[in-house]
Amino acid sequence: MSIRKLMLSTAGAIVLVGGVAVSASAQNTEAAPKAEGKTYNKAEKRGGKRGFGKGMRGGKFGRGGFGGLRGIELSEEQKVTIKAIMDANRPNDAVREEMKSIMQARRAGTITAEQTQRAQQLREQARQNQQNVRTQIEAVLTPEQRQQMEAKKQEMRQRMEQRRDQMKQRRQERQLKKEGAEKPID
């Protein structure tokens, strides 16, 4: 191969690589604004995937079983104290991995009696830990803030009851519709 051909092919390769680099850097890397009216799943709204132990990713005190604190005016001292409580009681990665493997075995249908018992123990420990955290956080709140939190819990219970009733009604309507479709028309 002559030197001239070698130089031309090298120059062509450099121009090609340069063009690709320029076009790649010219692309807009900013997130496109979300279209109005478009719905997103809950995990996307929270900014992450849904899963065991994702607790506080939704924002300050908005997740992890303490959504009742959302909308309650907390002092900076209370925020720091509550965050310290939450950080101190964060789930252990080893426990999370153990629970994940047990759930995978359950889905695969290979779960053993020991694994079932261990999962029950882990759930009970998590429940107790959550209750301890709730007690510690309630101790930080003022009586007025506790009342606000209780009022929010009541509202949430009412909304859940309404949803349950709506779901029950829809199931009954579907069942009636299904039964009506099965009967031959005379």
Salt bridges, closest charged atoms under 4 A:
GLU76 OE2 - LYS79 NZ 3.61
ASP87 OD2 - LYS83 NZ 3.28
ASP87 OD1 - ARG90 NH2 3.01
ASP93 OD1 - ARG96 NH2 2.22
GLU98 OE2 - ARG118 NE 2.69
GLU124 OE1 - ARG127 NH1 2.81
GLU138 OE2 - LYS153 NZ 3.90
GLU150 OE2 - LYS153 NZ 3.41
GLU161 OE1 - ARG164 NH1 3.03
